[in-house]
Amino acid sequence: MKKMIVTLVAMLVSVSAFAQETAAPVVAAAGTDKGLVAIAAALAIALSVFGGALAQGKTAATALDGIARNPAASGKLLIPMILGLALIESLVIYALIIALKLS
C-alpha cells in the first residue's frame, strides 16, 4: 500500500515538472508529409502482406494435415479452406487499396 501511495504522489508531482508554456506551432517544410505518408503506407502494406502470407501458410498446412489424417473429409475441408484463403487475401487487398489512397 505504501509503495502505491509513493508511486501515485510521484506521478502527480511529475506532472508539474513536465508542464511548459504553450509554444508557437512549428510549421513543417512542404513535402515532408508526403514522404512520411509514403513510408507509412509501405510499412502498412509490408506488414499486412507478411501477416497474410503467414496466415495462408498456416491455413494450407492445417487443412492438408486434416486431409492427411482423414482423406474422406477432403470435400468438407476444401470449401472452408478456400473461403478462408479468400478472406485472408481480401484483407491484404484492402491494405493495398488504403496504402494507395494515402499516397
N, C-alpha and C positions, 0 to 999 in steps of 0.2 A: 504494500500500500504506500509506503514511504517513497519507494522508487517511482511509482506512478505520479505522486504529487510533485516530486522534484522534476520529473520529465515534463509535466504539464506547466509548471512555473517556468522552466527553461524555454519551452515553446512560446509561452505568452510574452516573455521578456525579449526574445529574439525578434519578434515582430517589429518592435520599435527600433531595434538596431538596424534592421534592413530597410526601414522606411526611408524614403527620399522624396524630395520635391519633384513635381512633375516637370519634365523637360520637354522642349520642343520636339515634335516627332521628326525623325530622320527620314529624309526623302531618299528612296533608293534610286540608283542610277537606272536610266532607261535601258531596257533589255535584260536586266538581271533576273527579273521574274520569269521570263520565258525560258531561260536556261535551267532554272531550278525546277520549273514545271516539267520540262523535258526529262530531267534526271529522275524526278519523282515518278513520272509515267513509265520510264524504262524500268525502274525498280519494281513498280507495281506489276507490270506485265511479266517480269522475270520471276517474281515470287509466285504469281498465280500459275505460270506455266510449270514451274518446279513442283508446286503442290499438286497440280493436275496430273503431272506425269507420275508422281509417286502414288496418287490415288488410283490411277488407271492400272498401274502395275500391280498394286495390291488387289484390286478388283479381279483382274485376269488370273492372278495366281490363286486366289481363293476359289474362284469358280472352277478352274482347272483341277484344283485339289479335290473339290467336291465331286467333279465328274470322274476323276480317277478312283475315288473311293466307291462311287456308286454310278456306274455307267448308265443305268436305266433312268437316272434323274437328269440326264443331259438336256432333255427337252424342257424340263421345268427350270433349269438354271440358266439356259441361254437367253431367254427373253428378259428376265430381270437384270442379267449382266449387261446386255446391250443397252437397256434403258438407263442403267446406272452410268455406263460409259458416256452415253449421250448427255446426261445431266452434268457430269463432271466436265465434259468438253464445252458445254454451254457456259459454264462459269468462267472458263478460260477465255471464251469468245467475248463474254460481257466485259471482262477486264481489258481485253484488247480494244473494244469499242470505246470504253471510258478513257483509256490512255490516249487513243487517237483524238477524242473530243477535247481533252485537256490541252494537248499540244498543238 
